[in-house]
């Protein structure tokens, strides 16, 4: 069982219930405490990194917001000055900045959620760790017992040719993925051409709206 799954099981379980079923409660508690200590260190490190990433994304988000406003102002200025071509270029730049801003907004929301989840997970794990330590302190002194050796389950032998078959399957999957990617690229090129035409129409409409708002003749 992986450490991650064990930690989830520990956090979601009742420690007393686990100990009632354990052959060696002391050993189980010590193992749980050790794994929770390691998990807390990992979560702290991970959450700290995400908090630093969050600040970085926030800074870039603000810069992207300023870029959107700046290009919008330039587009309107170009229209007022009678340069529709410059206005078109400014609107394209503004739209590109808006796409970047949307990406940063999504990244910021995702990181913010992950940071909050990390803090909650850390708090829950620390409470569980204290509970396990307190429970360990209440256990009676351990008596000398004869430990029964557990038989290790033999791993099934890998039949001849398995490694070759795995490699062949990976190559086949890779080739299939490449073919699919190539087809997707062709479709994207066709869609892009249509998107560009629609984008030009949208820009024309926007310039017309700016002229109307500014009281300029169409």
C-alpha positions as CSV (number, residue, x, y, z in Angstrom):
1,X,0.0,0.0,0.0
2,X,1.4,3.4,-1.0
3,X,2.3,6.0,1.7
4,X,-0.2,8.4,0.1
5,X,-3.1,5.9,0.4
6,X,-2.1,5.0,3.9
7,X,-2.1,8.7,4.9
8,X,-5.6,9.1,3.5
9,X,-6.7,6.0,5.3
10,X,-5.2,7.2,8.6
11,X,-6.8,10.7,8.3
12,X,-10.2,9.2,7.5
13,X,-10.2,6.5,10.1
14,X,-10.7,6.1,13.8
15,X,-7.4,5.4,15.4
16,X,-8.9,3.4,18.2
17,X,-10.7,1.2,15.8
18,X,-7.5,0.6,13.9
19,X,-5.7,-0.4,17.0
20,X,-8.4,-2.8,18.1
21,X,-7.7,-4.8,14.9
22,X,-3.9,-4.5,15.1
23,X,-1.8,-7.4,16.3
24,X,0.9,-4.9,17.4
25,X,-0.8,-1.6,18.4
26,X,2.5,0.0,19.4
27,X,4.2,-0.8,16.1
28,X,1.2,0.4,14.1
29,X,1.1,3.7,16.0
30,X,4.8,4.3,15.5
31,X,4.5,3.6,11.8
32,X,1.5,5.9,11.5
33,X,3.3,8.7,13.4
34,X,6.4,8.3,11.2
35,X,4.4,8.4,8.0
36,X,2.4,11.4,9.2
37,X,5.6,13.3,10.1
38,X,6.9,12.7,6.6
39,X,3.6,13.7,5.0
40,X,3.5,16.9,7.0
41,X,7.0,17.9,5.8
42,X,6.0,17.2,2.2
43,X,2.7,19.1,2.4
44,X,4.4,22.1,4.0
45,X,7.0,22.2,1.3
46,X,4.4,21.7,-1.5
47,X,2.0,24.4,0.0
48,X,4.9,26.9,0.4
49,X,5.9,26.4,-3.2
50,X,2.3,26.9,-4.4
51,X,1.9,30.1,-2.3
52,X,5.1,31.5,-4.0
53,X,3.7,30.5,-7.4
54,X,0.4,32.2,-6.5
55,X,2.2,35.5,-5.8
56,X,4.0,35.2,-9.2
57,X,0.8,34.5,-11.1
58,X,-1.0,37.4,-9.3
59,X,1.8,39.7,-10.4
60,X,1.5,38.5,-14.0
61,X,-2.3,38.8,-13.9
62,X,-2.1,42.4,-12.9
63,X,0.4,43.1,-15.7
64,X,-2.0,41.4,-18.2
65,X,-4.9,43.5,-16.9
66,X,-2.9,46.6,-17.5
67,X,-2.0,45.4,-21.0
68,X,-5.6,44.9,-21.9
69,X,-6.5,48.4,-20.8
70,X,-3.5,49.9,-22.6
71,X,-4.3,48.3,-25.9
72,X,-8.0,49.3,-25.6
73,X,-6.9,52.9,-25.1
74,X,-4.6,52.7,-28.1
75,X,-7.4,51.2,-30.3
76,X,-9.8,54.0,-29.4
77,X,-7.0,56.6,-30.0
78,X,-6.3,55.2,-33.4
79,X,-10.0,55.3,-34.3
80,X,-10.2,59.0,-33.2
81,X,-7.1,59.8,-35.2
82,X,-8.7,58.2,-38.3
83,X,-6.4,55.2,-38.5
84,X,-8.6,52.1,-38.7
85,X,-5.7,49.8,-39.6
86,X,-3.8,50.8,-36.5
87,X,-7.0,50.3,-34.5
88,X,-7.3,46.8,-35.9
89,X,-3.8,45.9,-34.8
90,X,-4.4,47.4,-31.4
91,X,-7.6,45.4,-31.0
92,X,-5.8,42.2,-32.0
93,X,-3.1,42.9,-29.4
94,X,-5.8,43.6,-26.8
95,X,-7.5,40.3,-27.6
96,X,-4.2,38.4,-27.3
97,X,-3.7,40.1,-23.9
98,X,-7.2,39.1,-22.8
99,X,-6.4,35.4,-23.7
100,X,-3.3,35.6,-21.6
101,X,-5.2,37.2,-18.8
102,X,-7.8,34.5,-18.9
103,X,-5.0,31.9,-18.6
104,X,-3.6,33.7,-15.6
105,X,-7.1,33.9,-14.0
106,X,-7.5,30.2,-14.4
107,X,-4.1,29.5,-13.0
108,X,-4.7,31.8,-10.1
109,X,-8.0,30.2,-9.1
110,X,-6.5,26.7,-9.4
111,X,-3.5,27.6,-7.2
112,X,-5.6,29.4,-4.7
113,X,-7.8,26.4,-4.3
114,X,-4.8,24.1,-4.0
115,X,-3.2,26.3,-1.3
116,X,-6.4,26.3,0.7
117,X,-6.7,22.5,0.4
118,X,-3.1,22.1,1.5
119,X,-3.6,24.3,4.6
120,X,-6.7,22.3,5.5
121,X,-5.0,19.0,4.9
122,X,-2.0,20.1,7.0
123,X,-4.3,21.1,9.9
124,X,-6.2,17.8,9.8
125,X,-3.0,15.8,9.6
126,X,-1.4,17.7,12.5
127,X,-4.5,17.0,14.7
128,X,-4.4,13.3,13.8
129,X,-0.7,13.2,14.6
130,X,-1.2,14.7,18.0
131,X,-4.0,12.1,18.6
132,X,-1.7,9.3,17.6
133,X,1.1,10.5,19.9
134,X,-1.3,10.9,22.8
135,X,-2.7,7.3,22.2
136,X,0.9,5.9,22.0
137,X,1.6,7.4,25.4
138,X,-1.3,5.6,27.0
139,X,-0.3,2.1,25.8
140,X,0.9,-0.3,28.6
141,X,4.5,-1.5,28.6
142,X,5.0,-4.1,25.9
143,X,5.6,-7.7,27.1
144,X,8.3,-9.9,25.5
145,X,6.6,-11.9,22.8
146,X,7.7,-14.4,20.3
147,X,7.3,-12.7,16.9
148,X,5.9,-14.9,14.1
149,X,7.7,-14.4,10.8
150,X,5.3,-13.5,8.0
151,X,5.8,-15.4,4.8
152,X,6.5,-13.1,1.9
153,X,4.4,-13.7,-1.1
154,X,6.5,-14.7,-4.0
155,X,6.2,-12.4,-7.0
156,X,4.9,-14.2,-10.1
157,X,7.8,-14.8,-12.5
158,X,7.7,-12.7,-15.6
159,X,7.2,-14.9,-18.5
160,X,9.7,-14.7,-21.4
161,X,9.0,-12.0,-23.9
162,X,6.9,-9.8,-21.6
163,X,9.4,-6.9,-21.7
164,X,9.6,-7.1,-25.4
165,X,5.8,-7.1,-25.7
166,X,5.5,-4.1,-23.4
167,X,8.0,-2.1,-25.5
168,X,6.3,-3.1,-28.7
169,X,2.9,-1.9,-27.3
170,X,4.4,1.4,-26.2
171,X,5.8,1.9,-29.7
172,X,2.4,1.2,-31.2
173,X,0.7,3.5,-28.8
174,X,3.3,6.2,-29.6
175,X,2.7,5.8,-33.4
176,X,-1.0,6.0,-32.9
177,X,-0.7,9.1,-30.9
178,X,1.5,10.7,-33.5
179,X,-1.0,9.9,-36.3
180,X,-3.9,11.3,-34.1
181,X,-1.8,14.5,-33.4
182,X,-1.1,15.0,-37.1
183,X,-4.9,14.7,-37.9
184,X,-5.7,17.1,-35.1
185,X,-3.2,19.7,-36.4
186,X,-4.8,19.5,-39.9
187,X,-8.2,20.1,-38.4
188,X,-6.8,23.0,-36.3
189,X,-5.4,24.7,-39.4
190,X,-8.8,24.6,-41.1
191,X,-10.6,25.8,-38.0
192,X,-8.0,28.5,-37.6
193,X,-8.6,29.9,-41.0
194,X,-12.3,30.2,-40.2
195,X,-11.6,31.7,-36.8
196,X,-9.4,34.3,-38.3
197,X,-12.1,35.4,-40.7
198,X,-14.6,35.6,-37.9
199,X,-12.1,37.5,-35.8
200,X,-11.7,40.1,-38.6
201,X,-15.4,40.6,-38.7
202,X,-15.5,41.0,-34.9
203,X,-12.8,43.6,-35.1
204,X,-14.7,45.5,-37.8
205,X,-17.8,45.5,-35.6
206,X,-15.8,46.7,-32.7
207,X,-14.3,49.6,-34.6
208,X,-17.8,50.6,-35.7
209,X,-18.9,50.6,-32.1
210,X,-16.0,52.7,-31.0
211,X,-16.8,55.3,-33.8
212,X,-20.4,55.3,-32.7
213,X,-19.4,55.9,-29.0
214,X,-17.0,58.7,-30.0
215,X,-19.6,60.3,-32.3
216,X,-17.6,59.8,-35.4
217,X,-19.0,59.3,-38.9
218,X,-19.2,55.6,-40.0
